[in-house]
Amino acid sequence: MQPKGKVKRTVFIEGLKLHVKCGVYPEERKLGVEIELDVEVSSEEFVDYQELYRTVLEVSEETYTYIEEFQDNLLNNILKKWNPDFVRIKSVKLSMPFQNSFKGAGVELIWEREK
């Protein structure tokens, strides 16, 4: 018998490579860029990671100027489908329109339900 308490699970997708039409430069929005995505969703409700994956793919089909717009759209879709307590979305752009010596650059969004 388990002691009284709440069970909270975190469903995640890690290292998903996507081709997204996202960028400040018109070529990036036309041709797209490769990003690597990590998504975590913590909820008391059941979150199907296959449905989470499909949601990511649907959102990635749109065109964005900024990675933050992509993340906001993904967050809004997650909030509509599940009732999460916590969402983390990390997007790393692997291809840059300028010379660089780093693996990638990106943005991490963390959303937490207010208590």
C-alpha positions as CSV (number, residue, x, y, z in Angstrom):
1,M,0.0,0.0,0.0
2,Q,1.3,3.4,-1.0
3,P,1.4,6.3,1.4
4,K,-0.9,9.2,0.7
5,G,0.4,11.6,-1.8
6,K,0.2,12.8,-5.4
7,V,1.8,11.1,-8.3
8,K,3.3,13.5,-10.8
9,R,4.9,12.2,-14.0
10,T,7.1,14.0,-16.4
11,V,6.8,12.9,-20.0
12,F,9.6,14.0,-22.3
13,I,11.0,13.9,-25.8
14,E,14.7,14.5,-26.0
15,G,17.0,15.3,-28.9
16,L,14.3,15.5,-31.6
17,K,15.8,16.8,-34.8
18,L,13.3,19.0,-36.8
19,H,13.5,21.1,-39.9
20,V,11.7,24.3,-39.1
21,K,11.1,27.4,-41.3
22,C,12.3,29.8,-38.6
23,G,14.7,32.8,-38.8
24,V,15.2,36.5,-39.0
25,Y,16.6,36.1,-42.5
26,P,14.1,35.4,-45.4
27,E,16.2,32.4,-46.6
28,E,15.8,30.7,-43.2
29,R,12.0,31.1,-43.3
30,K,12.0,29.9,-46.9
31,L,14.5,27.0,-46.7
32,G,14.3,26.2,-43.0
33,V,16.9,25.4,-40.4
34,E,17.6,22.3,-38.4
35,I,16.8,22.5,-34.7
36,E,17.2,20.0,-31.9
37,L,14.3,20.0,-29.4
38,D,13.8,18.8,-25.9
39,V,10.3,18.9,-24.4
40,E,9.2,18.0,-20.9
41,V,5.6,18.0,-19.6
42,S,4.8,17.4,-15.9
43,S,1.2,16.7,-15.1
44,E,-1.1,14.7,-12.8
45,E,-3.0,13.8,-16.0
46,F,-1.9,11.2,-18.5
47,V,0.3,12.7,-21.2
48,D,0.8,10.4,-24.2
49,Y,4.3,11.1,-25.6
50,Q,3.2,9.9,-29.1
51,E,0.5,12.6,-29.0
52,L,3.1,15.1,-27.7
53,Y,5.3,14.1,-30.7
54,R,2.5,14.7,-33.1
55,T,1.8,18.1,-31.5
56,V,5.4,19.1,-32.0
57,L,5.3,18.0,-35.6
58,E,2.1,20.0,-36.3
59,V,3.5,23.1,-34.7
60,S,6.8,22.8,-36.6
61,E,5.0,23.0,-39.9
62,E,4.3,26.7,-39.5
63,T,6.7,29.5,-40.4
64,Y,8.3,31.6,-37.6
65,T,10.6,34.6,-37.4
66,Y,11.8,33.8,-33.9
67,I,12.4,30.5,-32.1
68,E,10.4,32.1,-29.2
69,E,7.3,32.2,-31.5
70,F,7.7,28.5,-32.2
71,Q,8.0,27.7,-28.5
72,D,5.0,29.9,-27.5
73,N,2.9,28.2,-30.1
74,L,4.0,24.8,-28.9
75,L,3.4,25.8,-25.2
76,N,-0.1,27.0,-26.1
77,N,-0.9,23.7,-27.8
78,I,0.4,21.7,-24.8
79,L,-1.6,23.8,-22.4
80,K,-4.8,23.2,-24.4
81,K,-4.4,19.4,-24.7
82,W,-3.2,18.6,-21.2
83,N,-3.4,20.3,-17.8
84,P,0.3,20.5,-17.0
85,D,2.0,21.9,-13.9
86,F,5.3,22.4,-15.6
87,V,6.5,22.6,-19.2
88,R,10.1,23.0,-20.4
89,I,10.9,23.5,-24.1
90,K,14.6,23.7,-25.2
91,S,15.2,24.6,-28.8
92,V,18.8,24.6,-30.2
93,K,19.4,25.9,-33.7
94,L,22.0,23.7,-35.3
95,S,22.5,25.7,-38.5
96,M,23.3,29.4,-38.4
97,P,23.3,31.9,-41.2
98,F,26.7,33.2,-40.2
99,Q,30.1,31.8,-39.5
100,N,30.4,30.3,-36.0
101,S,32.5,28.0,-34.0
102,F,29.8,26.6,-31.7
103,K,27.5,23.6,-31.8
104,G,24.3,25.5,-31.7
105,A,22.4,28.4,-30.1
106,G,19.0,28.5,-28.8
107,V,16.3,29.3,-26.3
108,E,14.9,27.5,-23.3
109,L,11.3,28.2,-22.2
110,I,10.2,27.1,-18.7
111,W,6.5,27.5,-17.8
112,E,5.2,26.6,-14.3
113,R,1.6,26.8,-13.1
114,E,1.2,29.4,-10.4
115,K,0.1,28.0,-7.0
